[in-house]
Amino acid sequence: MVRNMESYRIILADDHYLIRNGIRNIIAQEADLEVIAEASDGHELVEVLKDNKPDMVILDISMPQVCGIEALEQIHESYPDIRVLVLTMHSNPQYCTYAFSAGAHGYMLKDDSATELLPAILEIRRGKGYVSPQLAREAPWKQGEEVYLTSREKEVLRLVVEGLTTRQIAEKLCISSRTVERHRSNILKKFQKKNTSELINHILKNSHIYYYVFGKNL
C-alpha cells in the first residue's frame, strides 16, 4: 500500500511477534496510518526511538528488561509530544491508573483490539483520551483515585518539599527551569491541588504519601 506524506507514524512495542503482526495488519487497513518500526521489549523501544520519531507508540505493559510503565515514563520525559496507547491483558484498574499517570493517552485491553484499535488511535490522534470499553464496563477507572509519580517527578517533589526554588531544582538536577515547571504542573494535576502550599500540606498530613515520595516515615 502506498503511503502519503501525511501518514500518522506508529511504533509497536510488544514482546510477542504474533501480537505485533496482528496489530500491524489492523493498522494496515487505514491508508493514512503507518507502522514505521517495532520493538520486542522496553529497552529496544528506547533505542528505536532515538532514530525514529513517531506520532504514536502502542506498547504493552508487560515486557522484558524495561517494562512498559518504565518505557512510558521515559517517553513522557524525553518525547512529550508522542502519543502513547497502552495495549495490554491487564484489566486491573490500578494498572490503568498507573499508565495514565505515567503519561499514557489511552488504555486498551487486547481482547478489544480487533474492533476498537482503529477508533482508539483516531480518538487519541484527535487529542482525546481513550479507555477500553470492556474495562469501562467491568472495572470502571476513575483518574485521580491513586497517584503514580515518575522517578523524575519524585525527585522534583522531594526538592519542592525541602523548599528549593525552581531555579535551584533545575541546577541540582541539571535540567532546564522550564522542565522543572512542567514537572511541578504535572504533579499538582496528579494530586489535584491548586498550588504548592496546598500540595505540601497534603503530603505532610498523609504519612503514606510522604513514604511513597521519600521512602521513609515522617
KELOZA-766397 format. One record per residue: x, y negated, z of N, C-alpha, C in turn. Coordinates in pm, whole numbers, padded with zeros to 5 digits, always signed. Each point is the difference from the previous one (the first is absolute). Layout:
XYZXYZXYZ...
# end
This chain:
+00084+00120+00000-00084-00120+00000+00087-00125+00000-00029-00095-00084+00077-00123-00010-00041-00095+00111+00096-00051+00074-00026-00094+00108+00027-00142-00048-00079-00094+00048+00023-00140-00039+00085-00070+00104+00034-00125-00030+00090-00076+00086-00066-00034+00134-00132+00014+00009-00071-00036+00121-00030+00120+00088+00064+00114-00026-00027+00120+00079+00024-00024+00149-00087+00059+00081+00015-00005+00145+00093+00114+00038+00116-00033+00053+00110+00095+00019-00010+00067+00138+00007+00134+00000-00020+00077+00123+00114+00100+00020+00041+00017+00127+00096+00102+00038-00072+00100+00090+00021+00129-00023-00060+00105+00080+00104+00059+00095-00038+00022+00125+00091+00060+00098-00074+00108+00078+00036+00124-00029-00059+00116+00067+00096+00116-00016+00016+00081+00104+00099+00109-00010-00053+00122-00074-00124-00003-00045-00057+00111-00077-00015-00040-00147+00074+00069-00087-00005-00033-00143-00140+00012-00057-00074+00104+00040-00134+00020-00056-00093-00116+00036+00016-00054+00119-00082-00116+00040+00036-00120-00087+00132-00024-00016+00041-00114-00083-00050+00017-00143+00008+00122-00051-00044+00026-00138-00149-00026-00015-00078+00044+00101-00143-00023-00006-00036-00148+00005+00068-00074+00087-00024-00144+00011+00042-00070-00129+00114+00042-00056+00048-00059-00125-00103+00020-00112-00059+00118-00006-00099+00029-00104-00126-00085+00015-00040-00026+00125-00116-00087+00023+00031-00142-00044+00117-00047+00037+00040-00137-00035+00012-00016-00151+00043+00106-00069+00017-00005-00146-00131-00023-00074-00112+00015+00069-00130-00022-00064-00023-00148-00030+00071-00087+00071-00017-00144-00018+00117-00057-00078-00030-00067-00112+00105-00050-00089+00087-00108+00064-00055-00073+00097+00078-00109+00058+00068+00038+00131+00001+00130+00033+00073+00049+00116+00118+00084-00047+00113-00014+00068+00120+00072-00044+00082+00047+00120+00030+00129+00004+00091+00054+00101+00142-00018-00052+00078-00084+00068+00134-00033-00049+00109+00082+00068-00032+00063+00114+00101+00080+00070-00068+00084+00107+00073+00102+00047-00052+00089+00104+00109+00027+00103-00043+00035+00120+00094+00036+00107-00057+00116+00078+00087+00089+00047-00045+00119+00072+00012-00013+00151+00061-00110+00048+00005-00026+00143+00021-00149+00023-00010-00041+00127+00009-00141+00032+00134-00062-00033+00108+00075+00023+00133-00053-00031+00015-00024-00150-00046+00095-00080+00008-00016-00145-00084-00118-00046-00115-00020+00064-00086-00113-00036+00073-00132+00021+00066-00012+00115+00075-00123+00029+00106-00025-00106+00067+00106-00043+00103-00012-00103-00062-00037-00136-00113+00062-00033-00068-00027-00127-00044-00146-00007-00042-00055+00112-00047-00139+00002+00112-00101-00027+00124+00041+00019+00112-00090-00026+00014-00029-00149-00044+00094-00084+00014-00015-00145-00132-00019-00072-00111+00011+00072-00132-00014-00062-00086-00091+00085-00070-00091-00064-00086-00093+00072-00145+00021-00044-00070+00088+00072-00139+00030-00036-00098-00102+00056-00122+00009-00046-00108-00079+00058-00058+00074+00120+00008+00133-00005-00058+00083+00106+00084+00124+00024+00000+00045+00126+00057+00128+00037-00111+00085+00059-00013+00122-00048-00094+00096+00058+00083+00104+00073-00015+00010+00132+00087+00089+00077-00075+00083+00102+00060+00113+00034-00053+00087+00103+00065-00037+00133-00070+00023+00109+00057-00026+00132+00103+00105+00037-00032+00126-00029+00087+00112+00041+00101+00033-00109+00118-00055+00011+00108+00028-00094+00129+00025+00078+00090+00081-00053+00126+00029+00070+00095-00120-00001+00102+00008+00085+00104-00102+00017-00058-00130+00056-00048-00087-00087-00065-00123+00046-00149+00019-00019-00077-00001+00110-00143+00027-00011-00072-00118-00067-00124+00023-00038-00076-00101-00073-00017-00130+00076-00025+00008+00131-00018-00122+00079+00129-00081+00004+00114+00067+00016+00128-00070+00001+00027-00064-00136-00028+00074-00107+00017-00054-00135-00092-00119-00021-00121+00011+00052-00097-00109-00011+00050-00126+00069+00059+00019+00118+00058-00114+00073+00108-00069-00084+00086+00081-00061+00109-00057-00080-00052-00072-00123-00103+00054-00061-00060-00068-00116-00059-00133+00044-00074+00003+00110-00064-00122+00051+00105-00106+00035+00112+00047+00053+00107-00092+00040+00076-00056-00119+00037+00086-00094+00087-00040-00111-00074-00042-00126-00120+00054-00021-00076-00030-00121-00145-00033+00035-00023-00112+00067-00135-00033+00049-00106-00015-00109+00041-00020-00125-00097-00017-00108-00050+00133-00057+00066+00109+00034-00041+00131-00051-00121+00050+00079-00104+00041-00070-00118+00057+00063+00026+00148+00028-00054+00050+00110+00025+00140+00037-00131+00072+00031-00019+00112-00067-00114+00088+00027+00052+00128+00062-00042+00029+00121+00037+00124+00067-00095+00110-00046+00057+00111-00047-00078+00114-00046+00042+00120+00086-00091+00052+00082+00041+00094+00103-00109+00101+00034+00039+00106+00070-00096+00098+00052-00048-00040+00139+00067-00097+00065-00030-00035+00139-00128-00083+00011-00102+00057+00063-00127-00071+00017-00014-00062+00138+00104+00014+00083-00002-00060+00133+00000-00153-00012-00098-00070+00062-00008-00147-00011+00127-00070+00046+00076+00064+00092+00123-00062+00050+00102-00016-00112+00009+00101-00087+00092-00010-00112-00041-00115-00092-00129-00014-00018-00051-00108-00085+00035-00136+00059-00020-00013+00130+00033-00125+00068+00149-00031-00011+00084+00101+00024+00144-00018-00010+00040-00043-00141-00061+00063-00099+00035-00031-00139-00032-00145-00034-00118-00045+00036-00037-00139-00031+00085-00098+00080+00027+00032+00124+00083-00088+00082+00143-00008-00052+00047+00109-00064+00136+00002-00054+00009-00066-00137-00114-00039-00057+00003-00073-00126-00077+00060-00115-00073+00110+00023-00076+00062-00108-00116-00088-00043-00042+00016-00124-00116-00073-00052-00117+00094-00025+00026+00129+00007-00106+00098-00018+00038+00132+00063-00100+00078+00037+00022+00131+00064-00100+00097-00059+00050+00102-00069-00086+00095-00068+00035+00143+00037-00102+00082+00024+00021+00142+00023+00015+00070-00134+00090+00097-00006+00027+00069-00126-00124+00070-00054-00089+00042+00088-00123+00066-00044-00088-00093-00084+00018-00131+00017-00082-00097-00073+00067-00051-00127+00124+00041-00024+00079-00062-00108-00059+00021-00139-00061+00114-00026-00051+00028-00135-00102-00103-00045-00084-00045+00094-00106-00095-00036+00029-00143+00045+00084-00015+00100+00017-00132+00060+00134-00069-00030+00095+00071-00058+00132-00061-00019-00005-00124-00087-00061+00010-00117-00005-00116-00090-00078-00116+00059-00117+00021+00062-00068-00111+00067+00085-00063+00110+00075+00084+00074+00085-00053+00106+00110-00089-00056+00065+00045-00106+00105-00080-00064-00058-00133-00047-00119+00004-00059-00064-00122-00049-00030-00097+00113-00054+00051+00110-00032-00086+00114+00125-00066+00056+00106+00078+00017+00123-00054+00056+00064-00097-00099-00009+00030-00128+00054-00089-00104-00070-00135+00005-00126-00001+00039-00079-00124+00009+00030-00078+00128+00086+00057+00083+00035-00068+00124-00084+00041+00120-00076+00107-00014-00084+00047+00109+00064+00121+00068-00058+00041+00113+00046+00119+00067-00086+00119-00039+00044+00120+00035-00076+00119-00036+00018+00109+00105-00112+00062+00039+00002+00115+00090-00082+00111-00064+00052+00121+00002-00066+00114-00061-00142+00017+00054-00098+00017-00088-00140+00017+00044-00017+00114+00100+00070+00110-00023-00010+00115+00090+00046-00038+00140+00106-00078+00010+00050-00044+00130-00100-00096+00064-00055-00089-00080-00096-00097+00052-00125+00069+00054-00040+00111-00064-00120+00073+00045+00028+00083+00125+00112+00072-00002+00025+00098+00105+00077-00056+00120+00083-00099-00025+00081-00057+00108+00017-00149-00024-00104-00078+00027+00004-00144-00027+00125-00066+00056+00066-00079-00082+00124-00068+00039-00030-00146+00028+00049-00050+00111-00020-00140+00036+00135-00064+00023+00036-00094-00087+00130-00065+00012+00007-00078+00131+00112+00011+00068+00018-00075+00122-00023+00080+00126-00057+00122-00010-00021+00081+00119+00134+00040+00062+00100+00023-00085+00134+00032+00046+00098-00088-00077+00111-00032+00063+00099-00085-00065+00125+00081-00028+00046-00006-00122+00125+00066-00038+00094-00105-00055+00116-00015+00063+00099-00097-00044+00116+00069-00069+00053-00063-00104+00120+00052-00064+00118-00023+00095+00110+00067-00026+00118-00016+00086+00048-00145+00001-00007-00067-00116+00042-00140-00007-00096-00090+00078-00129+00027-00009-00098-00079+00074+00022+00015+00150+00037+00120+00044+00030+00020+00142+00119-00085+00042+00103-00002-00085+00119-00081+00030-00038-00147+00015-00077-00048-00096-00042-00141+00003-00084-00028+00124-00094+00089+00030-00089-00022+00114+00077+00000+00131+00097+00089+00014+00082+00002+00123+00067-00136+00021+00054-00055-00107+00071-00127+00010-00097-00116+00024-00120+00010-00055-00103-00101+00025-00037-00001+00149-00021+00120+00055-00035+00011+00142+00114-00051+00088+00123+00017-00046+00116-00049+00075+00018-00150-00012-00081-00064-00084+00000-00145-00008+00084-00061-00111+00052+00080-00091+00082-00054-00108-00087-00070-00105+00055-00103-00062-00070-00072-00106+00013+00076-00132-00076-00043-00098+00007+00063-00131+00142-00007-00056+00063-00115+00012+00136-00016-00051+00098+00091+00073-00013+00011+00131+00090+00085+00079-00020+00148-00037-00125+00039-00021-00029+00139-00039+00061+00029-00137-00014-00095-00092+00054+00017-00135+00151+00020+00005+00067-00080+00081+00146+00011+00011+00041+00132+00065-00075+00042+00100+00035+00123+00072-00020+00123-00086-00105-00001-00083-00031+00116-00083+00056-00012-00142+00066-00113-00028+00060-00024-00132-00106+00005-00112-00112-00063+00024-00105-00013-00101-00042-00146-00008-00079-00036-00098-00040-00139-00016-00111-00038+00099-00009-00129+00028-00107-00048+00089-00137+00027-00061-00007-00006-00133-00125+00028-00068-00044+00144+00024+00096+00092-00001-00032+00141+00026-00047+00019+00144+00065-00069+00092-00041+00007+00141-00143-00049+00015-00032-00111-00065-00135-00056+00009-00103+00098-00058+00039+00069-00106-00092+00099-00059-00026+00114+00098+00107+00045+00066-00016+00106+00099-00087-00047+00117+00022-00121+00045-00078-00054+00112-00147-00009-00038-00027-00043-00121-00138-00010-00047-00065+00138-00007+00074+00099-00051-00053+00136-00009-00028+00058+00138+00088-00029+00095-00017+00052+00137-00125-00059+00063-00021-00130-00017-00120-00064+00055-00126+00061-00059+00003+00026-00131-00117+00059-00066-00027+00140+00053+00106+00078+00019-00018+00137+00047-00058+00004+00141+00043-00094+00085-00052-00005+00137-00127-00084+00010-00036-00063-00112-00119-00085-00006+00006-00112+00104+00117-00068+00003+00020-00111+00092+00021-00129-00080-00040-00112+00058+00004-00128-00071+00137-00065+00003+00075+00022+00109+00130-00065+00012+00094+00085+00083+00126-00043+00006+00104+00076+00069-00026+00011+00150-00047-00109+00060-00027+00001+00144-00105+00104+00036-00105+00004-00080-00107+00098+00023+00052+00143-00017+00087+00018-00099+00058+00132-00026+00088+00045+00116+00087-00086+00047+00091+00036+00109-00078+00033+00127-00102-00080+00030-00082+00027+00117-00068+00137-00010-00044+00034-00120-00066+00128-00023+00098+00115+00024+00122-00015-00049+00102+00105+00017+00037+00018+00147+00016-00111+00070+00040+00007+00141-00111+00054+00089-00125-00010-00045-00112+00051+00078-00030+00147-00030+00064+00055-00103-00026+00137-00039+00131+00078-00003+00024+00076+00105+00128+00069+00014+00027+00099-00112-00106+00064-00053+00022+00099-00106+00049-00066-00128-00046-00124-00026+00046-00074-00117+00145-00044+00020+00031-00046+00122+00136-00042+00032+00096+00118-00020-00041+00118+00047+00084+00119-00015+00017+00034-00148-00108-00014-00078+00007+00030-00143+00100-00092-00070+00004-00126+00038+00088-00098-00064+00144+00011+00050+00017+00011+00133+00133-00006+00060+00059+00137+00035-00085+00105+00002+00050+00132+00035+00033+00015+00148-00056-00088+00084+00021+00008+00144-00118-00065+00071-00014+00029+00128-00112-00054+00077+00027-00143+00044-00108-00068+00030+00010-00138+00050+00070-00002+00137
# end
